[in-house]
């Protein structure tokens, strides 16, 4: 007689125990996987900044200076000033560096006679927005940090479209890297609408910005970086705001779109000028509303189009903003999705991660190229 052995199956309890163990292992491994992915994204971000640093220095080799933060000349018609709508081309730094980041075809497609803005249509719409829309709507990989989202700026549904008649339904690309605009505000004390117009000496010389009187851009060379290229910030990270938020739109010259200031620390809301007349009372980035349509106050989410606001206030996304009526008084911090700080490019071409906890005067000193600060490497 043959005795058959019965195979013992898993009981329900044993099966649940196995599933629970697998779930625990996944829960333990998932943060490690996510951390590894973020480390890879951060490395890619560092590589992007290194490539931009190389592009900047190749530009210096070809032109004997760093690119201008913004191209305009208020003394040459039809340009009449530094304000939006002054018929100036207002072309920003990134367009000038396109040939050095394998963007030669886009550079050749860009109409420099018109520029990013250029003459205004009768309806009040910048001619450059249409003429150079090919460049504005092209995503450039080396300007994107993979840790951030891939937001664009929708002109027609933003305050720009609401204020300017005939705005086309363009979704223009954004980027994650801006140039160092110094320690004050966008006007740097040189524009009449800068909070520092009565005290321009408060602005420490920075690699990018305005010349004296703001009739054109300042132009920096390696020789003008007196504090030392290893002690001077050239670029750092920006975050791309929501589709109704102009932050991250590198081709336009609004504050926070293509530049950052050091008065706010990395990912910071504490103002270096706290207690002075130049401070944003709400903390965070301070943005202009078009064109001085509304009053001053904390931004909203979504952006208050009726107020002409250009920012979408999202503190939970590290994108706080305060809306006010002066274009030259705007400013924005360097911000990133990396835990604990931002990557920044120094004028010598090196890239370093700067923690949120950096001493604010040290960060301000690194933003100056000729302030005479003595900054040791162990200060940050």
Secondary structure, 3 states (H helix, E strand, C coil): CCCCCCCCCCCHHHHHHHHHHHHHHHHHHHHHHHHHHHHHHHHHHHHHHHHHHHHHHHHHHHHCCCCCCEECECCCCCCCCCCCCCCCCCEEHHHHCHHHHCCHHHHHHCCCCCCCCCCECCCCCECHHHHCHHHHCCCCHHHCCCCCCCCCEECCCCHHHHHCCCCCCCEECCCCEEEECCCCCCCCCCCCCCCCCCCHHHCCCCCCCECCCCCEECCCCHHHCCCCHHHCEEEEECCCCCCCCCCCCCCCCCCCCCEECCCECCCCCCECCCCCCCCCCCCCEEEEECCCCCCCEECCCCCCHHHCECCCCEHHHCECEEEECCHHHCECCCCCCCCCEEEEEECCCCEEEEECCCCHHHHHHHHCCCCCCCCCHHHC
